[in-house]
């Protein structure tokens, strides 16, 4: 329970703040956003735990504290404002005023930048999924022969980057001409950022994200926050379908994100990933599904319930498979 004490306090603050800001209606919207963020980001918590379990307690604590400040002020507030400013050619102070004083206009500008947002986040998450599924050093295979064959393919240098870029090139050809370049630039930036983080880890002599140690705590911290940011991109944009009030959005997503981080810490301290060996696989497949959904959403809207249902279903299936595996091994 102590792993969730901070999350409970933040949630109470968020609910109380929303009630003060906009009354009972705002309170209900905030509660809905908290539940949405937690339910849609469980796979994020699992993948975070893979990296966090090998980091020192001090970096784990920094992820829960400093990382939350980065998420709240950077991802939930400043990043959307920065995107709107760049896409609409409006100064940052003007966009900040729009966010508070003219939320509908701000929401319209943010939706107009959906192509760049979804392309960047989708390609970064695509790289996370491909790196895992094509990892030649991976010995546990949830899907048996299929994953074994994919791991063998992982011996080909930079195959995940090639697949991701080809996927991006094919997908952008279905867009109107004026949207193709923005998608290519944003998507390529997502790939470059992921490759850059992996290259920095490689320079430290670390095999992969799950093998980070105390010497590479800073890199792991940066990676985790980038991963959180990529997950949050879809939530930030999608939240405007529920409310245009940026204050309520920030309060709800902050409380939800805090619960996700507490869940990550809980899984690390309880050794959950060691007990249920396929959870990591289910989380990465959910990430792959989210990446595809984000990219497809550039061309056609995808209901949030579809996104959440697929992710949760994959996590549940991997959990059930892990339980069955444990029973068979005991037998």
C-alpha positions, 0 to 999 in steps of 0.5 A: 500500500505504501507504494501507492501512498503518493498516488492517492495523495496526488489523486485527492489533490487532483479531484479536490482541485477540479472540484474547486475549479469547475464544480461537480461536472469538472470533478467527474471529468477529472475522475474519468481522465484518471481512470482512462490514463491508468487503464490505457497505460498499464502496458507502459508500467510493465515496460517501465518496470523492465528498465527500472528494476535494474536501476539503483533505488535513487534513480527509481526515486528520481523517476517517481519524483523528477520524472513526474515534474517532467511529465506534468509541466513538460508533457501535459502542459508545455509540449502541446503548447510547443506543438501548437506554436510550431504548427500554427506559427503562433508565439508561445505566450499567445498559445499559453493564453489560448490554452487558458482563455480560449480552450476551443481554439487551442483544441482546434490547433492541437488537433490540426497538429495530430499528424506530426504528434501521432507520427512521432509517438507512433514511430518511437513506440514502433521502434520499442516494439520491434527492438524487443521482438527482434532481440536475438538475445531473448530466450523466453518466447511467448508465441513459441516458434514465431518469436524464435524465428523473429529473434533469429532475424534480429541478427540482421543489423538495424533490421528494426530501423529498416522495417520502421522506416519502410512502414512509414514510407508506405503509410505516408503515401496514403495521405494527401500531398500536403501532409506527407512531408510533416508525417515523414519528418516527425516519424523519422525524428521519432526513429532517430531519437530512439536510435540515439538513445540506444546508441548512447546505451551501447557506448556504455557497454550495456546490451539493451534497455532491460540491462541498464545498471547503476552506471547508466541510470541517467540514460535509463531515466531519459529513456523512460521519460521519452517512453512515457511521453510517447504514450502520453501523446495519444492521451493528451490529444484524446483528452480534448475529446472529453474536455477542452479545459486544460486545467482539468486535463492536466489534473486528471492526466497527472493523477493517472500518470502518478498511479502508473508510476506507482504501479511500476515501482510496485511491480519492481519491488514485488518482482512481478515480472519474474513471477509472470514471465510473459507480462513483458511480452504482452506489454510490448505487443500492446505497445506495437498495437498502440504504435500502429493505431496512432499511425492509422489514426492519422488517416482515420479516427480510432475510438479510444475504447478500441485502443484501450481494449486491445492493450488490456486484452494483450496484458490479460492474455500474457498474464493468463499464459504466465499463470498456466506456465507456472502451474505446468512447471510446478507439476 
